[in-house]
Amino acid sequence: MRKIGLLSDTHGFFDDKLREFFRDCDEIWHAGDIGNIETADKIAAFKPLRAVHGNIDGQDVRLAHPKHLRFFCEEVDVWITHIGGYPGRYDTNVYPEIFNNPPKLFISGHSHILKVMNDSKTGLLHINPGAAGNSGLHTVRTAIRFEISEKKISGLEVWEMVR
């Protein structure tokens, strides 16, 4: 079993309150717009980090973290990207692959809107953790934690903090 902390759109701000929320997590996944390499390094010093870069990230973050990250965790096919859309409105950059070779778990950020949706057409679970940072139009910062075990995703919990 793996306990995962999931966040996106930190924009250079990693709240110490997230450390408590992610304390028991085995690793943290970041769905882009990290903000700067120092923020990525700060998260990675706290827990092992898997991350993708987002549209606001500079060259240093882009060199360290890919645009798309696809891997298996506890036999679950996971795909993380920053701009991916969601069921019924996938971004054109992911659309063909989503339908030709869908993952079990598709994670994206960018919108600053927390969403957890099943896609009945592909059988995947889509998660957008919203925005954990202080930059953007959102008024509530959000993140998610969950467990992956025996090919199942469970125990999803949401962290919210009013800005």
ChimeraX commands (.cxc) that place a marker at each C-alpha (Angstrom):
marker #1 position 0.00,0.00,0.00 radius 0.5
marker #1 position 1.18,3.51,-0.86 radius 0.5
marker #1 position -0.15,6.70,0.71 radius 0.5
marker #1 position -0.06,9.56,-1.76 radius 0.5
marker #1 position -0.20,13.31,-1.21 radius 0.5
marker #1 position -1.40,15.16,-4.31 radius 0.5
marker #1 position -1.19,18.86,-5.04 radius 0.5
marker #1 position -0.93,21.30,-7.92 radius 0.5
marker #1 position -0.47,24.96,-8.65 radius 0.5
marker #1 position 1.69,25.85,-5.68 radius 0.5
marker #1 position 3.14,28.80,-7.64 radius 0.5
marker #1 position 6.19,28.92,-5.37 radius 0.5
marker #1 position 4.32,28.45,-2.07 radius 0.5
marker #1 position 4.39,25.21,-0.06 radius 0.5
marker #1 position 2.33,25.76,3.09 radius 0.5
marker #1 position 3.74,24.27,6.29 radius 0.5
marker #1 position 0.18,23.17,7.12 radius 0.5
marker #1 position 0.42,20.77,4.17 radius 0.5
marker #1 position 3.33,19.07,5.92 radius 0.5
marker #1 position 0.93,17.95,8.63 radius 0.5
marker #1 position -1.69,16.81,6.09 radius 0.5
marker #1 position 0.96,14.87,4.15 radius 0.5
marker #1 position 2.86,13.64,7.24 radius 0.5
marker #1 position 1.88,9.96,6.81 radius 0.5
marker #1 position 2.16,9.95,3.01 radius 0.5
marker #1 position 4.84,7.84,1.35 radius 0.5
marker #1 position 5.31,10.29,-1.51 radius 0.5
marker #1 position 3.95,13.52,-2.95 radius 0.5
marker #1 position 2.77,13.98,-6.53 radius 0.5
marker #1 position 2.65,17.48,-8.00 radius 0.5
marker #1 position 0.54,18.22,-11.10 radius 0.5
marker #1 position 2.47,21.28,-12.27 radius 0.5
marker #1 position 2.87,25.01,-11.83 radius 0.5
marker #1 position 5.35,24.34,-9.07 radius 0.5
marker #1 position 6.57,27.93,-9.33 radius 0.5
marker #1 position 10.30,27.51,-8.92 radius 0.5
marker #1 position 12.93,24.85,-8.36 radius 0.5
marker #1 position 13.31,25.86,-4.71 radius 0.5
marker #1 position 9.71,24.88,-4.03 radius 0.5
marker #1 position 10.20,21.53,-5.77 radius 0.5
marker #1 position 13.38,20.97,-3.73 radius 0.5
marker #1 position 11.57,21.90,-0.49 radius 0.5
marker #1 position 8.83,19.34,-1.19 radius 0.5
marker #1 position 11.36,16.69,-2.26 radius 0.5
marker #1 position 13.34,17.22,0.95 radius 0.5
marker #1 position 10.15,16.50,2.91 radius 0.5
marker #1 position 8.90,13.44,0.96 radius 0.5
marker #1 position 9.84,11.70,-2.30 radius 0.5
marker #1 position 8.41,13.81,-5.14 radius 0.5
marker #1 position 6.98,12.90,-8.53 radius 0.5
marker #1 position 6.15,16.06,-10.46 radius 0.5
marker #1 position 5.43,17.54,-13.87 radius 0.5
marker #1 position 6.06,21.11,-14.94 radius 0.5
marker #1 position 3.27,23.52,-15.71 radius 0.5
marker #1 position 2.79,26.46,-18.01 radius 0.5
marker #1 position 4.21,29.03,-15.54 radius 0.5
marker #1 position 7.31,27.02,-14.65 radius 0.5
marker #1 position 10.69,28.23,-15.80 radius 0.5
marker #1 position 13.47,26.36,-17.53 radius 0.5
marker #1 position 14.99,25.06,-14.27 radius 0.5
marker #1 position 11.74,23.31,-13.31 radius 0.5
marker #1 position 11.15,22.13,-16.89 radius 0.5
marker #1 position 14.58,20.50,-17.00 radius 0.5
marker #1 position 13.97,18.69,-13.72 radius 0.5
marker #1 position 10.32,17.66,-14.26 radius 0.5
marker #1 position 8.70,16.47,-17.52 radius 0.5
marker #1 position 5.48,17.68,-19.14 radius 0.5
marker #1 position 3.89,14.23,-18.81 radius 0.5
marker #1 position 4.68,11.53,-16.27 radius 0.5
marker #1 position 3.27,8.04,-16.68 radius 0.5
marker #1 position 4.13,5.22,-14.30 radius 0.5
marker #1 position 2.69,2.34,-12.28 radius 0.5
marker #1 position 2.04,2.59,-8.56 radius 0.5
marker #1 position 0.79,-0.57,-6.84 radius 0.5
marker #1 position -0.13,-1.89,-10.31 radius 0.5
marker #1 position -2.26,1.19,-11.06 radius 0.5
marker #1 position -1.42,2.95,-14.35 radius 0.5
marker #1 position -1.02,6.64,-13.45 radius 0.5
marker #1 position -0.66,9.60,-15.82 radius 0.5
marker #1 position 0.11,13.08,-14.48 radius 0.5
marker #1 position 0.17,16.21,-16.64 radius 0.5
marker #1 position -0.54,19.84,-15.92 radius 0.5
marker #1 position -2.99,20.79,-18.69 radius 0.5
marker #1 position -5.12,17.74,-19.31 radius 0.5
marker #1 position -8.74,18.75,-18.99 radius 0.5
marker #1 position -11.26,16.35,-17.53 radius 0.5
marker #1 position -13.85,13.78,-18.67 radius 0.5
marker #1 position -15.90,15.23,-21.50 radius 0.5
marker #1 position -13.40,18.09,-21.98 radius 0.5
marker #1 position -9.94,16.62,-22.38 radius 0.5
marker #1 position -7.18,18.86,-23.72 radius 0.5
marker #1 position -6.22,18.16,-27.34 radius 0.5
marker #1 position -2.68,17.21,-26.22 radius 0.5
marker #1 position -3.97,14.21,-24.24 radius 0.5
marker #1 position -7.20,13.37,-26.06 radius 0.5
marker #1 position -5.92,10.63,-28.43 radius 0.5
marker #1 position -3.91,8.82,-25.75 radius 0.5
marker #1 position -6.75,8.99,-23.21 radius 0.5
marker #1 position -8.99,7.01,-25.56 radius 0.5
marker #1 position -6.37,4.78,-27.22 radius 0.5
marker #1 position -4.51,3.82,-24.04 radius 0.5
marker #1 position -6.33,5.13,-20.96 radius 0.5
marker #1 position -4.62,5.04,-17.58 radius 0.5
marker #1 position -6.56,3.95,-14.51 radius 0.5
marker #1 position -5.76,7.27,-12.80 radius 0.5
marker #1 position -5.45,10.53,-14.75 radius 0.5
marker #1 position -4.23,13.56,-12.79 radius 0.5
marker #1 position -4.05,17.13,-14.03 radius 0.5
marker #1 position -3.93,20.61,-12.54 radius 0.5
marker #1 position -4.09,24.06,-14.15 radius 0.5
marker #1 position -7.74,25.00,-13.50 radius 0.5
marker #1 position -7.29,25.68,-9.76 radius 0.5
marker #1 position -10.59,23.80,-9.34 radius 0.5
marker #1 position -10.67,20.60,-7.31 radius 0.5
marker #1 position -12.40,17.82,-9.26 radius 0.5
marker #1 position -12.69,14.07,-8.77 radius 0.5
marker #1 position -14.57,12.39,-11.60 radius 0.5
marker #1 position -15.02,8.95,-13.07 radius 0.5
marker #1 position -14.93,8.72,-16.86 radius 0.5
marker #1 position -17.49,6.10,-17.86 radius 0.5
marker #1 position -16.20,6.04,-21.46 radius 0.5
marker #1 position -12.62,5.08,-20.55 radius 0.5
marker #1 position -12.99,3.65,-17.05 radius 0.5
marker #1 position -10.41,6.03,-15.60 radius 0.5
marker #1 position -10.57,8.12,-12.45 radius 0.5
marker #1 position -9.69,11.78,-13.00 radius 0.5
marker #1 position -8.35,13.91,-10.14 radius 0.5
marker #1 position -7.49,17.59,-10.21 radius 0.5
marker #1 position -6.34,18.58,-6.70 radius 0.5
marker #1 position -7.12,22.26,-7.26 radius 0.5
marker #1 position -4.55,24.86,-6.21 radius 0.5
marker #1 position -2.41,24.67,-3.08 radius 0.5
marker #1 position -0.66,28.00,-3.63 radius 0.5
marker #1 position -1.53,31.62,-2.92 radius 0.5
marker #1 position -1.57,32.86,-6.54 radius 0.5
marker #1 position -4.68,32.80,-8.69 radius 0.5
marker #1 position -8.39,33.54,-8.52 radius 0.5
marker #1 position -9.23,30.70,-6.15 radius 0.5
marker #1 position -10.27,31.65,-2.62 radius 0.5
marker #1 position -9.76,28.21,-1.07 radius 0.5
marker #1 position -6.44,26.35,-1.33 radius 0.5
marker #1 position -6.82,22.58,-1.73 radius 0.5
marker #1 position -4.85,19.34,-1.83 radius 0.5
marker #1 position -5.72,15.64,-1.67 radius 0.5
marker #1 position -4.37,12.48,-0.10 radius 0.5
marker #1 position -5.36,8.91,-0.89 radius 0.5
marker #1 position -4.17,5.34,-0.83 radius 0.5
marker #1 position -3.34,2.91,-3.61 radius 0.5
marker #1 position -3.38,-0.77,-2.72 radius 0.5
marker #1 position -4.08,-3.97,-4.63 radius 0.5
marker #1 position -4.90,-2.06,-7.83 radius 0.5
marker #1 position -7.46,0.12,-5.99 radius 0.5
marker #1 position -7.58,3.82,-5.18 radius 0.5
marker #1 position -9.30,4.56,-1.88 radius 0.5
marker #1 position -9.44,6.72,1.22 radius 0.5
marker #1 position -9.50,10.02,-0.64 radius 0.5
marker #1 position -9.36,13.02,1.70 radius 0.5
marker #1 position -9.41,16.73,0.85 radius 0.5
marker #1 position -7.43,19.50,2.57 radius 0.5
marker #1 position -8.90,22.99,2.37 radius 0.5
marker #1 position -7.52,26.29,3.59 radius 0.5
marker #1 position -9.23,29.63,3.02 radius 0.5
marker #1 position -6.78,32.20,1.62 radius 0.5
marker link #1:1,2 radius 0.2
marker link #1:2,3 radius 0.2
marker link #1:3,4 radius 0.2
marker link #1:4,5 radius 0.2
marker link #1:5,6 radius 0.2
marker link #1:6,7 radius 0.2
marker link #1:7,8 radius 0.2
marker link #1:8,9 radius 0.2
marker link #1:9,10 radius 0.2
marker link #1:10,11 radius 0.2
marker link #1:11,12 radius 0.2
marker link #1:12,13 radius 0.2
marker link #1:13,14 radius 0.2
marker link #1:14,15 radius 0.2
marker link #1:15,16 radius 0.2
marker link #1:16,17 radius 0.2
marker link #1:17,18 radius 0.2
marker link #1:18,19 radius 0.2
marker link #1:19,20 radius 0.2
marker link #1:20,21 radius 0.2
marker link #1:21,22 radius 0.2
marker link #1:22,23 radius 0.2
marker link #1:23,24 radius 0.2
marker link #1:24,25 radius 0.2
marker link #1:25,26 radius 0.2
marker link #1:26,27 radius 0.2
marker link #1:27,28 radius 0.2
marker link #1:28,29 radius 0.2
marker link #1:29,30 radius 0.2
marker link #1:30,31 radius 0.2
marker link #1:31,32 radius 0.2
marker link #1:32,33 radius 0.2
marker link #1:33,34 radius 0.2
marker link #1:34,35 radius 0.2
marker link #1:35,36 radius 0.2
marker link #1:36,37 radius 0.2
marker link #1:37,38 radius 0.2
marker link #1:38,39 radius 0.2
marker link #1:39,40 radius 0.2
marker link #1:40,41 radius 0.2
marker link #1:41,42 radius 0.2
marker link #1:42,43 radius 0.2
marker link #1:43,44 radius 0.2
marker link #1:44,45 radius 0.2
marker link #1:45,46 radius 0.2
marker link #1:46,47 radius 0.2
marker link #1:47,48 radius 0.2
marker link #1:48,49 radius 0.2
marker link #1:49,50 radius 0.2
marker link #1:50,51 radius 0.2
marker link #1:51,52 radius 0.2
marker link #1:52,53 radius 0.2
marker link #1:53,54 radius 0.2
marker link #1:54,55 radius 0.2
marker link #1:55,56 radius 0.2
marker link #1:56,57 radius 0.2
marker link #1:57,58 radius 0.2
marker link #1:58,59 radius 0.2
marker link #1:59,60 radius 0.2
marker link #1:60,61 radius 0.2
marker link #1:61,62 radius 0.2
marker link #1:62,63 radius 0.2
marker link #1:63,64 radius 0.2
marker link #1:64,65 radius 0.2
marker link #1:65,66 radius 0.2
marker link #1:66,67 radius 0.2
marker link #1:67,68 radius 0.2
marker link #1:68,69 radius 0.2
marker link #1:69,70 radius 0.2
marker link #1:70,71 radius 0.2
marker link #1:71,72 radius 0.2
marker link #1:72,73 radius 0.2
marker link #1:73,74 radius 0.2
marker link #1:74,75 radius 0.2
marker link #1:75,76 radius 0.2
marker link #1:76,77 radius 0.2
marker link #1:77,78 radius 0.2
marker link #1:78,79 radius 0.2
marker link #1:79,80 radius 0.2
marker link #1:80,81 radius 0.2
marker link #1:81,82 radius 0.2
marker link #1:82,83 radius 0.2
marker link #1:83,84 radius 0.2
marker link #1:84,85 radius 0.2
marker link #1:85,86 radius 0.2
marker link #1:86,87 radius 0.2
marker link #1:87,88 radius 0.2
marker link #1:88,89 radius 0.2
marker link #1:89,90 radius 0.2
marker link #1:90,91 radius 0.2
marker link #1:91,92 radius 0.2
marker link #1:92,93 radius 0.2
marker link #1:93,94 radius 0.2
marker link #1:94,95 radius 0.2
marker link #1:95,96 radius 0.2
marker link #1:96,97 radius 0.2
marker link #1:97,98 radius 0.2
marker link #1:98,99 radius 0.2
marker link #1:99,100 radius 0.2
marker link #1:100,101 radius 0.2
marker link #1:101,102 radius 0.2
marker link #1:102,103 radius 0.2
marker link #1:103,104 radius 0.2
marker link #1:104,105 radius 0.2
marker link #1:105,106 radius 0.2
marker link #1:106,107 radius 0.2
marker link #1:107,108 radius 0.2
marker link #1:108,109 radius 0.2
marker link #1:109,110 radius 0.2
marker link #1:110,111 radius 0.2
marker link #1:111,112 radius 0.2
marker link #1:112,113 radius 0.2
marker link #1:113,114 radius 0.2
marker link #1:114,115 radius 0.2
marker link #1:115,116 radius 0.2
marker link #1:116,117 radius 0.2
marker link #1:117,118 radius 0.2
marker link #1:118,119 radius 0.2
marker link #1:119,120 radius 0.2
marker link #1:120,121 radius 0.2
marker link #1:121,122 radius 0.2
marker link #1:122,123 radius 0.2
marker link #1:123,124 radius 0.2
marker link #1:124,125 radius 0.2
marker link #1:125,126 radius 0.2
marker link #1:126,127 radius 0.2
marker link #1:127,128 radius 0.2
marker link #1:128,129 radius 0.2
marker link #1:129,130 radius 0.2
marker link #1:130,131 radius 0.2
marker link #1:131,132 radius 0.2
marker link #1:132,133 radius 0.2
marker link #1:133,134 radius 0.2
marker link #1:134,135 radius 0.2
marker link #1:135,136 radius 0.2
marker link #1:136,137 radius 0.2
marker link #1:137,138 radius 0.2
marker link #1:138,139 radius 0.2
marker link #1:139,140 radius 0.2
marker link #1:140,141 radius 0.2
marker link #1:141,142 radius 0.2
marker link #1:142,143 radius 0.2
marker link #1:143,144 radius 0.2
marker link #1:144,145 radius 0.2
marker link #1:145,146 radius 0.2
marker link #1:146,147 radius 0.2
marker link #1:147,148 radius 0.2
marker link #1:148,149 radius 0.2
marker link #1:149,150 radius 0.2
marker link #1:150,151 radius 0.2
marker link #1:151,152 radius 0.2
marker link #1:152,153 radius 0.2
marker link #1:153,154 radius 0.2
marker link #1:154,155 radius 0.2
marker link #1:155,156 radius 0.2
marker link #1:156,157 radius 0.2
marker link #1:157,158 radius 0.2
marker link #1:158,159 radius 0.2
marker link #1:159,160 radius 0.2
marker link #1:160,161 radius 0.2
marker link #1:161,162 radius 0.2
marker link #1:162,163 radius 0.2
view
